[in-house]
Amino acid sequence: MSMLSSKTLPALLIAVAALSACGKKEAQQAAPTQAAQPQAGTSAQAVPAVALKSVDELLSDARKAESENLTVSPEGTNAVELYLLVLAQDPKNDRAINALIDLFPLGATQAEREISDRNVDEAERVIALLDRANPDSYTVKTLQSKLAAARAQMQREEDRRLAQEAEAERRTAAAANPEPEPAQPVAAATRPAATTTAPPEATPTPATPEPEPEPAQPVLPSRDAVLVRTVRPGYPPKAARARQEGWVEVQFTVGADGKVGDAKVVRGEPNRVFDREAIRAVEQWEFQPAIRDGQPASMVMTRRIEFKLGG
């Protein structure tokens, strides 16, 4: 210290103070950045847990929902939505595809019930879900038409109710505040009363009765055919010896009596190996026939049949 001059010492003290101030400022600037980091973790936690599940986990959840008859409700955890999430990750997943085919008629029945009970918002949600499972389906288009008719009928009834309430309020106000009768003139005492012929009383015009409300149009049930009996196809001996596996997609008509007809192969893999056994099995299946406007009707369906060794 003896070697430092009186001029040098104050300069060093000023430099140390400046460095200390800079260090505090940098620490204060760094603190908000560290405090803001948990926000990123918070937004990551907002992702729905179901969206982070694997295909196997989603399939397990879907089968559980199906066993509990949670076909299309509640929203977000029903079987149809879970199988659709499976297809979003694995578009060719046979389990999800076949399950959606089987669950579609049950979902359509639920939509019909919601329309009949006038739960139009829930019916709209279920129909939108069925449209995702089977786009451009005749059943979906029919349900959409019935939902629109139900909404229109409910609106007409609401308009009629409001009109009746307004008329009732008008009549109540008129009864509470009747118009005053005009004053009768007093005849002069010195003038004899003139004899006049009273005009005939006007016959009051009868009030036009309000029209009776239109009866609600009954919503006739409609649904697709429902499989009630299946027959497992035989395994071709030649394919079994060759350890071949594959599938066949069969198109067929379910008649109004529930019987299968006009069965034909649309495609298969490998080609023509399993066709005969698939057709033979499908022709023995039995269905509850499709319903269109309350009447049994025929409909065309397509099913994929799997051929797996030991399956």
Secondary structure, DSSP 8 states (H G I E B T S, - for coil): -TTS-TTHHHHHHHHHHHHHHHHHHHHHHHHHHHHHTHHHHHHHHTS-GGGG--HHHHHHHHHHHHHTT-SS-STTTSHHHHHHHHHHH-TT-HHHHHHHHHHHHHHHHHHHHHHHTT-HHHHHHHHHHHHHHSTT-HHHHHHHHHHHHHHHHHHHHHHHHHHHHHHHHHHHHHHHS-----------TTS-------------------------------B--EEEE-------HHHHHTT--EEEEEEEEE-TTSBEEEEEEEEEESTTTSHHHHHHHHTT-EEE-EEETTEEE-EEEEEEEEE-TT-
